[in-house]
Amino acid sequence: MRGSALGRSSRGTGRWWRPVLYAVALLLVQGLLSRLFDPLGLPAPDLFLLTGAALAWRLAPLPALLAAYGVGLGQDLLGGGMLGLHAAGVAGGALLVLSVRRSFGDSGIFQALLTVLAATLGEWLVFLLLTYWMRSDLVTLDTLRGIVPVMFLGTLLVSPVWEAVMAWGMGPRAGLEESLP
């Protein structure tokens, strides 16, 4: 076996440099997209969510959920928002992506659409649950109507390009025969 999950080669510095460069690229590109979209009043595509979904395709379920939570926590720490909100959302998205992974395997564009849809749905369902539980107004009907469809479309449009970046940084996705126990 030449390499393993998350872009690690079997020896040398390749174990860590691709994932580290991927994390730097994630931060830079997400920051750039946010700066470009903010003046337009539009939500930027969510590369952190795509990263959580990619982890769900590349790792076993429990490590995938923990890693996705960590990615979302990093987003929370960088964004200055409510600590743990995106962490729970990205983990919720990864959880639904795991069900797509179990049911559909790697089936091209259909699988890519289902992955982004499941990740977005999982994230926003968790946001709704937390909004209800905390009795806050984090997610309103206007938010659901105005932000979610635009964020979903933007994330869907960048997903093929970002998938290539993720494959470089994390390694290829597991196929159906090697996906879940």
C-alpha positions as CSV (number, residue, x, y, z in Angstrom):
1,M,0.0,0.0,0.0
2,R,1.6,3.3,-1.1
3,G,-0.2,5.7,1.1
4,S,-2.9,5.8,3.7
5,A,-5.9,8.0,4.7
6,L,-5.3,11.7,5.0
7,G,-2.6,11.9,2.4
8,R,0.1,10.2,4.4
9,S,2.7,8.3,2.6
10,S,4.3,5.2,4.1
11,R,7.5,7.0,5.3
12,G,9.2,10.3,5.6
13,T,7.9,13.8,5.8
14,G,4.9,13.1,3.5
15,R,3.1,11.8,6.6
16,W,2.4,15.4,7.7
17,W,3.3,18.0,5.1
18,R,0.3,17.5,2.8
19,P,-2.3,17.6,5.5
20,V,-0.6,20.7,7.0
21,L,-0.5,22.4,3.6
22,Y,-4.1,21.4,3.1
23,A,-5.0,23.1,6.4
24,V,-3.2,26.3,5.4
25,A,-4.9,26.3,2.1
26,L,-8.3,25.7,3.8
27,L,-7.7,28.7,6.0
28,L,-6.5,31.0,3.2
29,V,-9.1,30.1,0.6
30,Q,-12.0,30.2,3.1
31,G,-10.8,33.6,4.3
32,L,-10.5,34.8,0.8
33,L,-14.0,33.6,-0.1
34,S,-15.4,35.2,3.0
35,R,-13.8,38.5,2.1
36,L,-15.1,38.3,-1.5
37,F,-18.7,37.3,-0.6
38,D,-19.2,39.5,2.5
39,P,-19.5,42.8,0.6
40,L,-22.1,41.1,-1.7
41,G,-24.2,40.1,1.4
42,L,-23.9,36.5,0.4
43,P,-22.6,33.5,2.5
44,A,-19.3,32.1,1.3
45,P,-19.1,28.4,0.3
46,D,-18.4,26.4,3.4
47,L,-15.0,24.7,2.9
48,F,-14.9,23.6,6.5
49,L,-18.1,21.7,6.0
50,L,-16.7,20.1,2.8
51,T,-13.6,19.1,4.8
52,G,-15.8,17.4,7.5
53,A,-17.7,15.6,4.7
54,A,-14.3,14.5,3.1
55,L,-13.2,13.1,6.5
56,A,-16.5,11.1,6.6
57,W,-15.5,9.5,3.3
58,R,-11.9,8.8,4.3
59,L,-12.0,7.6,8.0
60,A,-13.9,5.1,10.0
61,P,-17.2,6.5,11.5
62,L,-16.0,7.5,15.0
63,P,-12.7,9.0,14.0
64,A,-14.5,10.8,11.2
65,L,-17.0,12.4,13.6
66,L,-14.3,13.4,16.0
67,A,-12.2,14.8,13.2
68,A,-15.2,16.7,11.7
69,Y,-16.0,18.1,15.2
70,G,-12.3,19.2,15.4
71,V,-12.5,20.9,12.0
72,G,-15.7,22.8,13.1
73,L,-14.1,23.7,16.4
74,G,-11.2,25.2,14.5
75,Q,-13.8,27.2,12.5
76,D,-15.4,28.4,15.7
77,L,-12.0,29.5,17.2
78,L,-11.1,31.4,14.0
79,G,-14.5,32.9,13.5
80,G,-15.1,34.3,16.9
81,G,-18.7,33.0,17.0
82,M,-20.4,30.8,19.5
83,L,-17.8,28.2,20.6
84,G,-19.0,24.7,19.6
85,L,-21.7,25.7,17.2
86,H,-19.9,25.0,14.0
87,A,-18.1,22.1,15.6
88,A,-21.5,20.4,16.3
89,G,-22.8,21.5,12.8
90,V,-19.8,20.0,10.9
91,A,-20.0,16.8,12.9
92,G,-23.8,16.7,12.2
93,G,-23.0,17.1,8.5
94,A,-20.4,14.4,8.7
95,L,-22.9,12.1,10.4
96,L,-25.4,12.4,7.5
97,V,-22.5,12.0,5.0
98,L,-21.7,8.7,6.6
99,S,-25.2,7.5,5.7
100,V,-24.6,8.5,2.1
101,R,-21.3,6.7,2.2
102,R,-22.9,3.5,3.5
103,S,-25.7,3.6,0.9
104,F,-24.2,4.9,-2.3
105,G,-20.5,4.5,-2.4
106,D,-18.5,6.5,-5.0
107,S,-20.9,7.1,-7.8
108,G,-19.6,10.3,-9.4
109,I,-21.7,13.4,-9.7
110,F,-24.7,11.9,-8.0
111,Q,-22.6,11.0,-5.0
112,A,-21.1,14.5,-4.9
113,L,-24.5,16.2,-5.0
114,L,-25.7,13.9,-2.2
115,T,-22.6,14.5,-0.1
116,V,-23.0,18.3,-0.2
117,L,-26.8,18.0,0.3
118,A,-26.4,15.7,3.3
119,A,-23.6,17.7,4.9
120,T,-25.6,21.0,4.5
121,L,-28.8,19.3,5.9
122,G,-26.9,17.8,8.8
123,E,-25.2,21.0,9.7
124,W,-28.4,23.1,9.6
125,L,-30.5,20.5,11.4
126,V,-27.9,20.6,14.2
127,F,-28.1,24.5,14.1
128,L,-31.9,24.3,14.4
129,L,-31.7,21.8,17.3
130,L,-29.2,24.0,19.2
131,T,-31.2,27.1,18.5
132,Y,-34.3,25.5,19.9
133,W,-32.4,24.0,22.9
134,M,-30.7,27.3,23.8
135,R,-33.9,29.2,23.2
136,S,-32.1,31.7,21.0
137,D,-32.6,33.3,17.6
138,L,-29.4,32.0,16.0
139,V,-31.4,30.4,13.2
140,T,-34.6,32.2,12.0
141,L,-36.9,31.5,9.1
142,D,-35.3,34.4,7.2
143,T,-31.9,32.7,7.7
144,L,-33.2,29.4,6.4
145,R,-34.8,31.0,3.4
146,G,-32.0,33.5,2.6
147,I,-28.7,31.9,3.6
148,V,-29.1,28.1,3.4
149,P,-29.9,27.8,-0.3
150,V,-27.2,30.3,-1.4
151,M,-24.6,28.6,0.9
152,F,-25.6,25.2,-0.5
153,L,-25.3,26.3,-4.1
154,G,-22.0,28.0,-3.5
155,T,-20.6,25.0,-1.7
156,L,-21.9,22.7,-4.4
157,L,-20.3,24.7,-7.1
158,V,-16.9,24.8,-5.5
159,S,-17.0,21.2,-4.3
160,P,-15.5,19.6,-7.5
161,V,-12.5,21.9,-7.4
162,W,-12.1,21.6,-3.6
163,E,-12.5,17.8,-3.9
164,A,-9.3,17.8,-6.0
165,V,-7.5,19.8,-3.3
166,M,-8.8,17.5,-0.6
167,A,-7.7,14.4,-2.6
168,W,-4.2,15.9,-2.8
169,G,-4.1,16.8,0.9
170,M,-5.9,13.8,2.4
171,G,-5.6,11.1,-0.2
172,P,-8.3,9.5,-2.2
173,R,-11.7,8.5,-0.9
174,A,-12.3,5.0,0.1
175,G,-14.3,2.9,-2.4
176,L,-17.5,1.1,-1.6
177,E,-15.7,-2.2,-0.9
178,E,-13.4,-0.6,1.6
179,S,-15.7,2.0,3.0
180,L,-17.5,0.8,6.2
181,P,-17.2,-2.3,8.3
